[in-house]
Amino acid sequence: MEMDRKFARQYALNVARLKPGKHEEAFEVGDDFFAHFENSLIEEGSVLITLKMEKYGTHLDVCFLLKGEVTLSCDRCGNPYPHTLQSEERIIYAFDPDLNFEGYEVMYVDPDAPELQLAQEFYDFINLAVPMRKVPDYEVHTCPPEVLELLGLDAEGQELEDESPADDDEPIDPRWAALKKLKDQSDSEE
Ligand SMILES: [Zn+2]
């Protein structure tokens, strides 16, 4: 429990201390950050999260700018590869539950609570910035040749065009095909 609080404080923003106006603050998350989340898809990475904020009497408008690199595992071979990540998110932290910010993501916070815990937001935003389909460009990562072969892909991850053009392929000798049919029949009779 003590560890949890310590962890949360690392990624907390002291809102009460912020004066009205513009502010900027940056947080950096690394491997230890991801280790804190159970069953995290990401185990390694380094992401810089810059908060561009504007505080008003009624709310705090926060833009989260994420930039960094995380290690993902390739959908094809399961090996790790580096994924460059860059995204932008925005949340309005409103101090008054009666305020309406239509069209924005809003979270209502107690204006007297000194700290805003942001670890969960950071984690969610990083995961949102990760592609569903984890098939990296061949410049970034190359799957082992045996995996590519199994999937019928060339070294650049492109599908091998073994069906077309058909003329280049060895045509199946009709006599051979007939023979094979005969053999299959006799096999099934046994
Ligand atoms: Zn791969």
Residues whose N, C-alpha, C, O or C-beta is under 5 A from the ligand:
A	BS01	ZN	C74 R76 C77 G78 T142 C143
